Amino acid sequence: MNDELANKKLESLQAIRALAFLGICSGHCALTRLGAWGVAVFLNLSGFLLVYRHYYDEKFRKRQILRLG
């Protein structure tokens, strides 16, 4: 895999990330009840990005194996 793709931000996920951030912040400020939604979206997005990097980045895989091993 080329390093450019591994290091590239997924631009399509930036808006979802921003909405999750706003949900978490509004939940902390007790403005809305979107805090739990924001956390759920953020955790799912984080999981997706870890799997995406793991699948496409062989260096990342080797680092994870060495760190966990």
N, CA, C and O atoms as a Maestro MAE file, in Angstrom:
{
 s_m_m2io_version
 :::
 2.0.0
}

f_m_ct {
 s_m_title
 :::
 protein
 m_atom[276] {
  # First column is atom index #
  i_m_mmod_type
  r_m_x_coord
  r_m_y_coord
  r_m_z_coord
  i_m_residue_number
  s_m_chain_name
  s_m_pdb_residue_name
  s_m_pdb_atom_name
  i_m_atomic_number
  :::
  1 25 0.833 -1.173 0.000 1 A "MET " " N  " 7
  2 3 0.000 0.000 0.000 1 A "MET " " CA " 6
  3 2 0.881 1.240 0.000 1 A "MET " " C  " 6
  4 15 1.927 1.260 0.647 1 A "MET " " O  " 8
  5 25 0.471 2.253 -0.708 2 A "ASN " " N  " 7
  6 3 1.294 3.454 -0.676 2 A "ASN " " CA " 6
  7 2 0.984 4.264 0.579 2 A "ASN " " C  " 6
  8 15 -0.134 4.246 1.094 2 A "ASN " " O  " 8
  9 25 1.993 4.967 1.050 3 A "ASP " " N  " 7
  10 3 1.862 5.728 2.296 3 A "ASP " " CA " 6
  11 2 0.887 6.878 2.164 3 A "ASP " " C  " 6
  12 15 0.301 7.315 3.154 3 A "ASP " " O  " 8
  13 25 0.706 7.376 0.942 4 A "GLU " " N  " 7
  14 3 -0.208 8.488 0.737 4 A "GLU " " CA " 6
  15 2 -1.634 8.104 1.120 4 A "GLU " " C  " 6
  16 15 -2.339 8.893 1.748 4 A "GLU " " O  " 8
  17 25 -2.061 6.907 0.749 5 A "LEU " " N  " 7
  18 3 -3.408 6.459 1.089 5 A "LEU " " CA " 6
  19 2 -3.533 6.173 2.579 5 A "LEU " " C  " 6
  20 15 -4.580 6.441 3.170 5 A "LEU " " O  " 8
  21 25 -2.500 5.642 3.189 6 A "ALA " " N  " 7
  22 3 -2.548 5.323 4.612 6 A "ALA " " CA " 6
  23 2 -2.643 6.575 5.466 6 A "ALA " " C  " 6
  24 15 -3.320 6.566 6.494 6 A "ALA " " O  " 8
  25 25 -1.985 7.648 5.065 7 A "ASN " " N  " 7
  26 3 -1.959 8.869 5.850 7 A "ASN " " CA " 6
  27 2 -3.063 9.847 5.480 7 A "ASN " " C  " 6
  28 15 -3.238 10.863 6.153 7 A "ASN " " O  " 8
  29 25 -3.805 9.559 4.427 8 A "LYS " " N  " 7
  30 3 -4.846 10.459 3.944 8 A "LYS " " CA " 6
  31 2 -6.037 10.450 4.900 8 A "LYS " " C  " 6
  32 15 -6.494 9.394 5.339 8 A "LYS " " O  " 8
  33 25 -6.523 11.635 5.209 9 A "LYS " " N  " 7
  34 3 -7.745 11.721 6.005 9 A "LYS " " CA " 6
  35 2 -8.914 11.362 5.121 9 A "LYS " " C  " 6
  36 15 -8.952 11.728 3.946 9 A "LYS " " O  " 8
  37 25 -9.845 10.664 5.670 10 A "LEU " " N  " 7
  38 3 -11.041 10.338 4.913 10 A "LEU " " CA " 6
  39 2 -11.972 11.543 4.993 10 A "LEU " " C  " 6
  40 15 -12.688 11.721 5.978 10 A "LEU " " O  " 8
  41 25 -11.957 12.360 3.959 11 A "GLU " " N  " 7
  42 3 -12.687 13.624 3.954 11 A "GLU " " CA " 6
  43 2 -14.190 13.414 4.154 11 A "GLU " " C  " 6
  44 15 -14.857 14.260 4.749 11 A "GLU " " O  " 8
  45 25 -14.717 12.317 3.672 12 A "SER " " N  " 7
  46 3 -16.155 12.075 3.793 12 A "SER " " CA " 6
  47 2 -16.579 11.854 5.244 12 A "SER " " C  " 6
  48 15 -17.762 11.975 5.564 12 A "SER " " O  " 8
  49 25 -15.643 11.535 6.115 13 A "LEU " " N  " 7
  50 3 -15.986 11.284 7.510 13 A "LEU " " CA " 6
  51 2 -15.852 12.520 8.393 13 A "LEU " " C  " 6
  52 15 -16.230 12.487 9.564 13 A "LEU " " O  " 8
  53 25 -15.323 13.601 7.850 14 A "GLN " " N  " 7
  54 3 -15.105 14.795 8.655 14 A "GLN " " CA " 6
  55 2 -16.418 15.401 9.145 14 A "GLN " " C  " 6
  56 15 -16.491 15.857 10.286 14 A "GLN " " O  " 8
  57 25 -17.448 15.415 8.313 15 A "ALA " " N  " 7
  58 3 -18.741 15.979 8.721 15 A "ALA " " CA " 6
  59 2 -19.383 15.125 9.809 15 A "ALA " " C  " 6
  60 15 -19.968 15.657 10.752 15 A "ALA " " O  " 8
  61 25 -19.278 13.822 9.684 16 A "ILE " " N  " 7
  62 3 -19.838 12.925 10.705 16 A "ILE " " CA " 6
  63 2 -19.095 13.123 12.023 16 A "ILE " " C  " 6
  64 15 -19.701 13.141 13.095 16 A "ILE " " O  " 8
  65 25 -17.790 13.269 11.929 17 A "ARG " " N  " 7
  66 3 -16.974 13.510 13.118 17 A "ARG " " CA " 6
  67 2 -17.359 14.825 13.801 17 A "ARG " " C  " 6
  68 15 -17.420 14.903 15.028 17 A "ARG " " O  " 8
  69 25 -17.612 15.838 13.006 18 A "ALA " " N  " 7
  70 3 -18.015 17.132 13.552 18 A "ALA " " CA " 6
  71 2 -19.373 17.038 14.243 18 A "ALA " " C  " 6
  72 15 -19.563 17.616 15.313 18 A "ALA " " O  " 8
  73 25 -20.313 16.317 13.644 19 A "LEU " " N  " 7
  74 3 -21.630 16.144 14.274 19 A "LEU " " CA " 6
  75 2 -21.521 15.372 15.585 19 A "LEU " " C  " 6
  76 15 -22.198 15.700 16.559 19 A "LEU " " O  " 8
  77 25 -20.676 14.355 15.611 20 A "ALA " " N  " 7
  78 3 -20.483 13.594 16.847 20 A "ALA " " CA " 6
  79 2 -19.875 14.487 17.924 20 A "ALA " " C  " 6
  80 15 -20.281 14.423 19.085 20 A "ALA " " O  " 8
  81 25 -18.920 15.306 17.552 21 A "PHE " " N  " 7
  82 3 -18.292 16.238 18.489 21 A "PHE " " CA " 6
  83 2 -19.328 17.211 19.053 21 A "PHE " " C  " 6
  84 15 -19.372 17.450 20.260 21 A "PHE " " O  " 8
  85 25 -20.150 17.765 18.181 22 A "LEU " " N  " 7
  86 3 -21.190 18.697 18.648 22 A "LEU " " CA " 6
  87 2 -22.191 18.002 19.568 22 A "LEU " " C  " 6
  88 15 -22.649 18.590 20.548 22 A "LEU " " O  " 8
  89 25 -22.529 16.759 19.255 23 A "GLY " " N  " 7
  90 3 -23.428 16.001 20.119 23 A "GLY " " CA " 6
  91 2 -22.848 15.765 21.493 23 A "GLY " " C  " 6
  92 15 -23.547 15.899 22.498 23 A "GLY " " O  " 8
  93 25 -21.580 15.418 21.547 24 A "ILE " " N  " 7
  94 3 -20.913 15.187 22.830 24 A "ILE " " CA " 6
  95 2 -20.834 16.483 23.631 24 A "ILE " " C  " 6
  96 15 -21.127 16.499 24.827 24 A "ILE " " O  " 8
  97 25 -20.438 17.570 22.968 25 A "CYS " " N  " 7
  98 3 -20.331 18.859 23.665 25 A "CYS " " CA " 6
  99 2 -21.686 19.332 24.178 25 A "CYS " " C  " 6
  100 15 -21.784 19.804 25.310 25 A "CYS " " O  " 8
  101 25 -22.728 19.213 23.365 26 A "SER " " N  " 7
  102 3 -24.051 19.654 23.813 26 A "SER " " CA " 6
  103 2 -24.567 18.770 24.941 26 A "SER " " C  " 6
  104 15 -25.305 19.242 25.806 26 A "SER " " O  " 8
  105 25 -24.195 17.510 24.943 27 A "GLY " " N  " 7
  106 3 -24.576 16.628 26.046 27 A "GLY " " CA " 6
  107 2 -23.875 16.999 27.334 27 A "GLY " " C  " 6
  108 15 -24.475 16.952 28.408 27 A "GLY " " O  " 8
  109 25 -22.604 17.371 27.236 28 A "HIS " " N  " 7
  110 3 -21.857 17.786 28.423 28 A "HIS " " CA " 6
  111 2 -22.373 19.103 28.993 28 A "HIS " " C  " 6
  112 15 -22.351 19.320 30.205 28 A "HIS " " O  " 8
  113 25 -22.832 19.969 28.112 29 A "CYS " " N  " 7
  114 3 -23.361 21.269 28.552 29 A "CYS " " CA " 6
  115 2 -24.842 21.185 28.923 29 A "CYS " " C  " 6
  116 15 -25.448 22.197 29.275 29 A "CYS " " O  " 8
  117 25 -25.417 20.014 28.849 30 A "ALA " " N  " 7
  118 3 -26.826 19.769 29.169 30 A "ALA " " CA " 6
  119 2 -27.753 20.595 28.287 30 A "ALA " " C  " 6
  120 15 -28.830 21.001 28.724 30 A "ALA " " O  " 8
  121 25 -27.341 20.845 27.054 31 A "LEU " " N  " 7
  122 3 -28.196 21.570 26.114 31 A "LEU " " CA " 6
  123 2 -29.166 20.621 25.418 31 A "LEU " " C  " 6
  124 15 -30.321 20.967 25.173 31 A "LEU " " O  " 8
  125 25 -28.690 19.442 25.108 32 A "THR " " N  " 7
  126 3 -29.524 18.429 24.446 32 A "THR " " CA " 6
  127 2 -29.211 17.068 25.052 32 A "THR " " C  " 6
  128 15 -28.360 16.938 25.932 32 A "THR " " O  " 8
  129 25 -29.907 16.078 24.567 33 A "ARG " " N  " 7
  130 3 -29.653 14.715 25.028 33 A "ARG " " CA " 6
  131 2 -28.909 13.914 23.964 33 A "ARG " " C  " 6
  132 15 -29.099 12.703 23.845 33 A "ARG " " O  " 8
  133 25 -28.070 14.585 23.200 34 A "LEU " " N  " 7
  134 3 -27.333 13.935 22.117 34 A "LEU " " CA " 6
  135 2 -25.969 13.420 22.547 34 A "LEU " " C  " 6
  136 15 -25.205 12.933 21.713 34 A "LEU " " O  " 8
  137 25 -25.653 13.516 23.815 35 A "GLY " " N  " 7
  138 3 -24.336 13.083 24.280 35 A "GLY " " CA " 6
  139 2 -24.089 11.610 24.037 35 A "GLY " " C  " 6
  140 15 -23.013 11.235 23.571 35 A "GLY " " O  " 8
  141 25 -25.059 10.772 24.339 36 A "ALA " " N  " 7
  142 3 -24.901 9.330 24.144 36 A "ALA " " CA " 6
  143 2 -24.790 8.998 22.659 36 A "ALA " " C  " 6
  144 15 -24.014 8.127 22.264 36 A "ALA " " O  " 8
  145 25 -25.571 9.698 21.844 37 A "TRP " " N  " 7
  146 3 -25.503 9.497 20.401 37 A "TRP " " CA " 6
  147 2 -24.116 9.876 19.886 37 A "TRP " " C  " 6
  148 15 -23.524 9.152 19.085 37 A "TRP " " O  " 8
  149 25 -23.603 11.016 20.351 38 A "GLY " " N  " 7
  150 3 -22.287 11.468 19.915 38 A "GLY " " CA " 6
  151 2 -21.190 10.489 20.286 38 A "GLY " " C  " 6
  152 15 -20.286 10.228 19.492 38 A "GLY " " O  " 8
  153 25 -21.270 9.950 21.488 39 A "VAL " " N  " 7
  154 3 -20.272 8.972 21.933 39 A "VAL " " CA " 6
  155 2 -20.366 7.700 21.095 39 A "VAL " " C  " 6
  156 15 -19.343 7.150 20.689 39 A "VAL " " O  " 8
  157 25 -21.582 7.233 20.834 40 A "ALA " " N  " 7
  158 3 -21.758 6.023 20.026 40 A "ALA " " CA " 6
  159 2 -21.206 6.208 18.615 40 A "ALA " " C  " 6
  160 15 -20.520 5.331 18.090 40 A "ALA " " O  " 8
  161 25 -21.507 7.345 18.009 41 A "VAL " " N  " 7
  162 3 -20.999 7.616 16.657 41 A "VAL " " CA " 6
  163 2 -19.480 7.726 16.679 41 A "VAL " " C  " 6
  164 15 -18.804 7.180 15.807 41 A "VAL " " O  " 8
  165 25 -18.945 8.423 17.664 42 A "PHE " " N  " 7
  166 3 -17.498 8.591 17.762 42 A "PHE " " CA " 6
  167 2 -16.797 7.240 17.921 42 A "PHE " " C  " 6
  168 15 -15.787 6.986 17.265 42 A "PHE " " O  " 8
  169 25 -17.324 6.378 18.783 43 A "LEU " " N  " 7
  170 3 -16.696 5.062 18.995 43 A "LEU " " CA " 6
  171 2 -16.794 4.194 17.752 43 A "LEU " " C  " 6
  172 15 -15.840 3.495 17.411 43 A "LEU " " O  " 8
  173 25 -17.925 4.228 17.076 44 A "ASN " " N  " 7
  174 3 -18.063 3.460 15.838 44 A "ASN " " CA " 6
  175 2 -17.121 3.967 14.760 44 A "ASN " " C  " 6
  176 15 -16.509 3.177 14.041 44 A "ASN " " O  " 8
  177 25 -17.005 5.270 14.650 45 A "LEU " " N  " 7
  178 3 -16.110 5.858 13.673 45 A "LEU " " CA " 6
  179 2 -14.657 5.507 13.987 45 A "LEU " " C  " 6
  180 15 -13.880 5.209 13.080 45 A "LEU " " O  " 8
  181 25 -14.291 5.542 15.259 46 A "SER " " N  " 7
  182 3 -12.935 5.174 15.660 46 A "SER " " CA " 6
  183 2 -12.645 3.713 15.325 46 A "SER " " C  " 6
  184 15 -11.564 3.386 14.835 46 A "SER " " O  " 8
  185 25 -13.603 2.848 15.587 47 A "GLY " " N  " 7
  186 3 -13.439 1.433 15.254 47 A "GLY " " CA " 6
  187 2 -13.276 1.214 13.766 47 A "GLY " " C  " 6
  188 15 -12.436 0.429 13.326 47 A "GLY " " O  " 8
  189 25 -14.096 1.924 12.990 48 A "PHE " " N  " 7
  190 3 -13.996 1.811 11.539 48 A "PHE " " CA " 6
  191 2 -12.618 2.252 11.053 48 A "PHE " " C  " 6
  192 15 -12.010 1.585 10.216 48 A "PHE " " O  " 8
  193 25 -12.128 3.370 11.575 49 A "LEU " " N  " 7
  194 3 -10.830 3.883 11.131 49 A "LEU " " CA " 6
  195 2 -9.692 2.946 11.518 49 A "LEU " " C  " 6
  196 15 -8.737 2.789 10.756 49 A "LEU " " O  " 8
  197 25 -9.779 2.323 12.689 50 A "LEU " " N  " 7
  198 3 -8.758 1.346 13.085 50 A "LEU " " CA " 6
  199 2 -8.755 0.145 12.147 50 A "LEU " " C  " 6
  200 15 -7.696 -0.323 11.729 50 A "LEU " " O  " 8
  201 25 -9.941 -0.348 11.820 51 A "VAL " " N  " 7
  202 3 -10.038 -1.493 10.913 51 A "VAL " " CA " 6
  203 2 -9.559 -1.100 9.519 51 A "VAL " " C  " 6
  204 15 -8.872 -1.878 8.856 51 A "VAL " " O  " 8
  205 25 -9.916 0.094 9.076 52 A "TYR " " N  " 7
  206 3 -9.481 0.584 7.761 52 A "TYR " " CA " 6
  207 2 -7.961 0.643 7.685 52 A "TYR " " C  " 6
  208 15 -7.360 0.158 6.726 52 A "TYR " " O  " 8
  209 25 -7.347 1.234 8.693 53 A "ARG " " N  " 7
  210 3 -5.883 1.314 8.706 53 A "ARG " " CA " 6
  211 2 -5.262 -0.068 8.806 53 A "ARG " " C  " 6
  212 15 -4.272 -0.361 8.136 53 A "ARG " " O  " 8
  213 25 -5.843 -0.920 9.644 54 A "HIS " " N  " 7
  214 3 -5.309 -2.265 9.824 54 A "HIS " " CA " 6
  215 2 -5.361 -3.044 8.512 54 A "HIS " " C  " 6
  216 15 -4.429 -3.777 8.179 54 A "HIS " " O  " 8
  217 25 -6.429 -2.883 7.789 55 A "TYR " " N  " 7
  218 3 -6.602 -3.623 6.545 55 A "TYR " " CA " 6
  219 2 -5.660 -3.135 5.451 55 A "TYR " " C  " 6
  220 15 -5.125 -3.936 4.684 55 A "TYR " " O  " 8
  221 25 -5.459 -1.833 5.381 56 A "TYR " " N  " 7
  222 3 -4.708 -1.273 4.269 56 A "TYR " " CA " 6
  223 2 -3.245 -0.979 4.565 56 A "TYR " " C  " 6
  224 15 -2.467 -0.788 3.631 56 A "TYR " " O  " 8
  225 25 -2.854 -0.939 5.800 57 A "ASP " " N  " 7
  226 3 -1.502 -0.508 6.118 57 A "ASP " " CA " 6
  227 2 -0.721 -1.644 6.765 57 A "ASP " " C  " 6
  228 15 -0.951 -1.988 7.924 57 A "ASP " " O  " 8
  229 25 0.199 -2.221 6.009 58 A "GLU " " N  " 7
  230 3 0.979 -3.346 6.521 58 A "GLU " " CA " 6
  231 2 1.930 -2.927 7.636 58 A "GLU " " C  " 6
  232 15 2.155 -3.692 8.573 58 A "GLU " " O  " 8
  233 25 2.492 -1.718 7.547 59 A "LYS " " N  " 7
  234 3 3.372 -1.220 8.607 59 A "LYS " " CA " 6
  235 2 2.594 -1.087 9.916 59 A "LYS " " C  " 6
  236 15 3.094 -1.425 10.988 59 A "LYS " " O  " 8
  237 25 1.364 -0.589 9.809 60 A "PHE " " N  " 7
  238 3 0.515 -0.452 10.987 60 A "PHE " " CA " 6
  239 2 0.274 -1.815 11.628 60 A "PHE " " C  " 6
  240 15 0.315 -1.954 12.851 60 A "PHE " " O  " 8
  241 25 0.022 -2.813 10.792 61 A "ARG " " N  " 7
  242 3 -0.194 -4.177 11.291 61 A "ARG " " CA " 6
  243 2 1.022 -4.696 12.044 61 A "ARG " " C  " 6
  244 15 0.895 -5.270 13.126 61 A "ARG " " O  " 8
  245 25 2.188 -4.492 11.474 62 A "LYS " " N  " 7
  246 3 3.407 -4.974 12.115 62 A "LYS " " CA " 6
  247 2 3.642 -4.267 13.446 62 A "LYS " " C  " 6
  248 15 4.046 -4.900 14.421 62 A "LYS " " O  " 8
  249 25 3.393 -2.962 13.492 63 A "ARG " " N  " 7
  250 3 3.548 -2.197 14.736 63 A "ARG " " CA " 6
  251 2 2.582 -2.701 15.805 63 A "ARG " " C  " 6
  252 15 2.960 -2.848 16.968 63 A "ARG " " O  " 8
  253 25 1.345 -2.962 15.416 64 A "GLN " " N  " 7
  254 3 0.358 -3.445 16.381 64 A "GLN " " CA " 6
  255 2 0.740 -4.813 16.922 64 A "GLN " " C  " 6
  256 15 0.594 -5.065 18.118 64 A "GLN " " O  " 8
  257 25 1.222 -5.691 16.069 65 A "ILE " " N  " 7
  258 3 1.624 -7.034 16.497 65 A "ILE " " CA " 6
  259 2 2.789 -6.954 17.475 65 A "ILE " " C  " 6
  260 15 2.807 -7.640 18.497 65 A "ILE " " O  " 8
  261 25 3.770 -6.099 17.144 66 A "LEU " " N  " 7
  262 3 4.917 -5.950 18.044 66 A "LEU " " CA " 6
  263 2 4.504 -5.337 19.378 66 A "LEU " " C  " 6
  264 15 5.023 -5.718 20.428 66 A "LEU " " O  " 8
  265 25 3.576 -4.394 19.337 67 A "ARG " " N  " 7
  266 3 3.150 -3.745 20.582 67 A "ARG " " CA " 6
  267 2 2.319 -4.715 21.433 67 A "ARG " " C  " 6
  268 15 2.474 -4.750 22.653 67 A "ARG " " O  " 8
  269 25 1.454 -5.489 20.810 68 A "LEU " " N  " 7
  270 3 0.597 -6.403 21.562 68 A "LEU " " CA " 6
  271 2 1.314 -7.690 21.924 68 A "LEU " " C  " 6
  272 15 0.972 -8.339 22.912 68 A "LEU " " O  " 8
  273 25 2.319 -8.066 21.120 69 A "GLY " " N  " 7
  274 3 2.997 -9.336 21.283 69 A "GLY " " CA " 6
  275 2 3.904 -9.336 22.445 69 A "GLY " " C  " 6
  276 15 4.555 -10.343 22.720 69 A "GLY " " O  " 8
  :::
 }
 m_bond[275] {
  # First column is bond index #
  i_m_from
  i_m_to
  i_m_order
  :::
  1 1 2 1
  2 2 3 1
  3 3 4 2
  4 3 5 1
  5 5 6 1
  6 6 7 1
  7 7 8 2
  8 7 9 1
  9 9 10 1
  10 10 11 1
  11 11 12 2
  12 11 13 1
  13 13 14 1
  14 14 15 1
  15 15 16 2
  16 15 17 1
  17 17 18 1
  18 18 19 1
  19 19 20 2
  20 19 21 1
  21 21 22 1
  22 22 23 1
  23 23 24 2
  24 23 25 1
  25 25 26 1
  26 26 27 1
  27 27 28 2
  28 27 29 1
  29 29 30 1
  30 30 31 1
  31 31 32 2
  32 31 33 1
  33 33 34 1
  34 34 35 1
  35 35 36 2
  36 35 37 1
  37 37 38 1
  38 38 39 1
  39 39 40 2
  40 39 41 1
  41 41 42 1
  42 42 43 1
  43 43 44 2
  44 43 45 1
  45 45 46 1
  46 46 47 1
  47 47 48 2
  48 47 49 1
  49 49 50 1
  50 50 51 1
  51 51 52 2
  52 51 53 1
  53 53 54 1
  54 54 55 1
  55 55 56 2
  56 55 57 1
  57 57 58 1
  58 58 59 1
  59 59 60 2
  60 59 61 1
  61 61 62 1
  62 62 63 1
  63 63 64 2
  64 63 65 1
  65 65 66 1
  66 66 67 1
  67 67 68 2
  68 67 69 1
  69 69 70 1
  70 70 71 1
  71 71 72 2
  72 71 73 1
  73 73 74 1
  74 74 75 1
  75 75 76 2
  76 75 77 1
  77 77 78 1
  78 78 79 1
  79 79 80 2
  80 79 81 1
  81 81 82 1
  82 82 83 1
  83 83 84 2
  84 83 85 1
  85 85 86 1
  86 86 87 1
  87 87 88 2
  88 87 89 1
  89 89 90 1
  90 90 91 1
  91 91 92 2
  92 91 93 1
  93 93 94 1
  94 94 95 1
  95 95 96 2
  96 95 97 1
  97 97 98 1
  98 98 99 1
  99 99 100 2
  100 99 101 1
  101 101 102 1
  102 102 103 1
  103 103 104 2
  104 103 105 1
  105 105 106 1
  106 106 107 1
  107 107 108 2
  108 107 109 1
  109 109 110 1
  110 110 111 1
  111 111 112 2
  112 111 113 1
  113 113 114 1
  114 114 115 1
  115 115 116 2
  116 115 117 1
  117 117 118 1
  118 118 119 1
  119 119 120 2
  120 119 121 1
  121 121 122 1
  122 122 123 1
  123 123 124 2
  124 123 125 1
  125 125 126 1
  126 126 127 1
  127 127 128 2
  128 127 129 1
  129 129 130 1
  130 130 131 1
  131 131 132 2
  132 131 133 1
  133 133 134 1
  134 134 135 1
  135 135 136 2
  136 135 137 1
  137 137 138 1
  138 138 139 1
  139 139 140 2
  140 139 141 1
  141 141 142 1
  142 142 143 1
  143 143 144 2
  144 143 145 1
  145 145 146 1
  146 146 147 1
  147 147 148 2
  148 147 149 1
  149 149 150 1
  150 150 151 1
  151 151 152 2
  152 151 153 1
  153 153 154 1
  154 154 155 1
  155 155 156 2
  156 155 157 1
  157 157 158 1
  158 158 159 1
  159 159 160 2
  160 159 161 1
  161 161 162 1
  162 162 163 1
  163 163 164 2
  164 163 165 1
  165 165 166 1
  166 166 167 1
  167 167 168 2
  168 167 169 1
  169 169 170 1
  170 170 171 1
  171 171 172 2
  172 171 173 1
  173 173 174 1
  174 174 175 1
  175 175 176 2
  176 175 177 1
  177 177 178 1
  178 178 179 1
  179 179 180 2
  180 179 181 1
  181 181 182 1
  182 182 183 1
  183 183 184 2
  184 183 185 1
  185 185 186 1
  186 186 187 1
  187 187 188 2
  188 187 189 1
  189 189 190 1
  190 190 191 1
  191 191 192 2
  192 191 193 1
  193 193 194 1
  194 194 195 1
  195 195 196 2
  196 195 197 1
  197 197 198 1
  198 198 199 1
  199 199 200 2
  200 199 201 1
  201 201 202 1
  202 202 203 1
  203 203 204 2
  204 203 205 1
  205 205 206 1
  206 206 207 1
  207 207 208 2
  208 207 209 1
  209 209 210 1
  210 210 211 1
  211 211 212 2
  212 211 213 1
  213 213 214 1
  214 214 215 1
  215 215 216 2
  216 215 217 1
  217 217 218 1
  218 218 219 1
  219 219 220 2
  220 219 221 1
  221 221 222 1
  222 222 223 1
  223 223 224 2
  224 223 225 1
  225 225 226 1
  226 226 227 1
  227 227 228 2
  228 227 229 1
  229 229 230 1
  230 230 231 1
  231 231 232 2
  232 231 233 1
  233 233 234 1
  234 234 235 1
  235 235 236 2
  236 235 237 1
  237 237 238 1
  238 238 239 1
  239 239 240 2
  240 239 241 1
  241 241 242 1
  242 242 243 1
  243 243 244 2
  244 243 245 1
  245 245 246 1
  246 246 247 1
  247 247 248 2
  248 247 249 1
  249 249 250 1
  250 250 251 1
  251 251 252 2
  252 251 253 1
  253 253 254 1
  254 254 255 1
  255 255 256 2
  256 255 257 1
  257 257 258 1
  258 258 259 1
  259 259 260 2
  260 259 261 1
  261 261 262 1
  262 262 263 1
  263 263 264 2
  264 263 265 1
  265 265 266 1
  266 266 267 1
  267 267 268 2
  268 267 269 1
  269 269 270 1
  270 270 271 1
  271 271 272 2
  272 271 273 1
  273 273 274 1
  274 274 275 1
  275 275 276 2
  :::
 }
}
